[in-house]
Amino acid sequence: MLDPEESALLGDARLGAAIAQFNAGDWYGCHDSFEELWHETAGPTRPVLQGLLQIAVGQLHLERGNRRGATILTGEGLGRLRDCPQDALGLDLAAVCRSAGLWLQALQGPEQNPNLEPPRLLPARAASQPSVD
């Protein structure tokens, strides 16, 4: 059974908009969208929203050439998501954590321009579906 706050968020169009902005690489916009929802929460979904917005801000810092800020925010976002249910908000948090973790490793390494795909938010059910190649 879902937490009432999570159920309300799943029915909130702003969550869908924030996810779409994240997946489109609109890091500034999705940060604002996730932050608005985060300010309205107090339950177990609060760290999920904060972790996602921190990963988005990490990508925004990277876009703007602030590698140190990207490293710090990506690490903080991963830390927040570590103990969250891996299907919170209907998302595959394990997948976004793997992707953000690769970014964090690259940011901590010597390569200046890592060739990595940005993190994406996938539905949790996609993780359990077999891939078709």
C-alpha positions, 0 to 999 in steps of 0.5 A: 500500500502506498503512502498517502503522500506518494499516492497524491504525488502520483496523481499530481500533473506537476510530477509528470511535468518534472519527470518529462523535464528531467528526461528532456535535459531541462535541468533548471526547469525540472529542479524548480518543478521538483523543488516545488513538490519537495517543499510541499512534502514531509513524508517518505517521498521527501528525500526522493524528490530532493535526491532527484532535484540534486542530481538535476542540479548536478547536471546543470552545474556540469552544463555550466562548467562547474565540475566541482558543483556537479560532483558535490550535488550528484554525490548528495543526490545519490546519498539521498536516494540510497535508502529510498524504495527503489520503485518510489514514485513509480520510478526505477530509482536503481537505474537513475542511481546507476547512471548518476553513479557513472557520472560521479565516477567520471567527474571524480576522474581525470577525463574532462569531457566524459562521453556519458548519457545523462541520467533518465527517469524510467518507470519502475515496471520497465526494470522488470520487463525483459528487453527486446533486442 
